[in-house]
Amino acid sequence: EDNAGYGHSGKWKSRLNARIGVAPTDGLQIWSDFNESSDISEYWNLNAKYVRPFANETALAIETHYADDKVFDMRSLLVNVDYYFTHSSSIGFGTAHFMFDGDGRDDDNAYHARARHFFTEKTSVDLTYHSSDHSDSWMIGGTIRF
């Protein structure tokens, strides 16, 4: 049954997701994400994150993401840098470049700045400003890890 015309049913839906990776050295993680609705021949990605600790609980985290999406004829490259003032508070900046193949769409660039605070190891709140070639937005978010 459709709920008030919003196009979704009231039944529970689930989707299988997996992350497979390695941590070849202290502070470095390399992985790829998969889900049951994507065929590896149509979508693949490679991600890396390196965290460099400094004195007094400060640290620098650098994260990259590359994806090749044949379904939408798009490749994307993202780079994020976060500076941790303490183990629980950080500011970060990032950029993304989206390259579209063969359909006449122009490449797109996006940028963001964010601040994040972890109240516990499993809960955080963040504020993000996002700007792209097509829109600007503010976002307030939270994370709960299980």
Disulfide bonds with the S-S distance in Angstrom:
none
